[in-house]
Amino acid sequence: MAKTVDQLFKLGANVIYESADGMHVSGHASQEEQKLMLNMVRPKYFMPVHGEYRMLIKHAQLAEQLGVLRENIFVSENGGIVEFTRHGAALGGKVTAGKVLIDGLGVGDVGNIVLRDRKQLSQDGILIVVMTISRSSGAIVAGPDVVTRGFVYVRESESMLDDAKQKVRQTMARCRENRITEWAVLKSQIRDALSKQLYEKTRRRPMILPIIQEVE
């Protein structure tokens, strides 16, 4: 709900959301305290900080009521730039800002894709398909073998994993018929076919990692 109110304020709406009681003010200045500070300082420029967007808007509206010019009030978010020159101040562009993740010896090198993969692994596990194919014919020489971690208990899911192996064989045969030899395409075909089959049986989407080796 709080995010919705913030988005409405960003769109320029006037949102009436306060309740008469139960107002959370712990650790924050009250409206009268904000008025006192504004009257004491009498700023030419004003930029409210700390709090969610709706709180910044309310603080800015209070400053305008107390005489700060609207064009001199800047409501910005993390990463927003306010440029001050001898001619005045204005909102500029944006810089990268936000959380910096520390992972082992790495600082800030864990991106959204890595976090997404970790989340998927923690929820649905991983299934690895290993096989060896002939470089000349594209036929399967060994495998496919299926290794799974965090997805299903192997001893209780042998039938489903056997079906998965059969699906891989069928997919590889279809790729041979269509003369598909690029590894990236082969892996994508296997991943798509298995993902659909496993979801139909388990309603889970494990990370599927095909490993293909070639021999003469």
ABEGO torsion letter per residue (X at the ends): XAAAAAAAAAAGBBBBABBABGBBABGBBBAAAAAAAAAAAGBABBBBBEEBAAAAAAAAAAAAAAGBBAAABBBBBBGBBBBBBAAEBBBBBBBBBEBBBBBEABBGABBAAAAAAAAAAAAAEBBBBBBBBBAAAGBBABOBBBBBBGABBAAAAAAAAAAAAAAAAAAAAAAAAAGBABAAAAAAAAAAAAAAAAAAAAGBBBBBBBBBBBBX
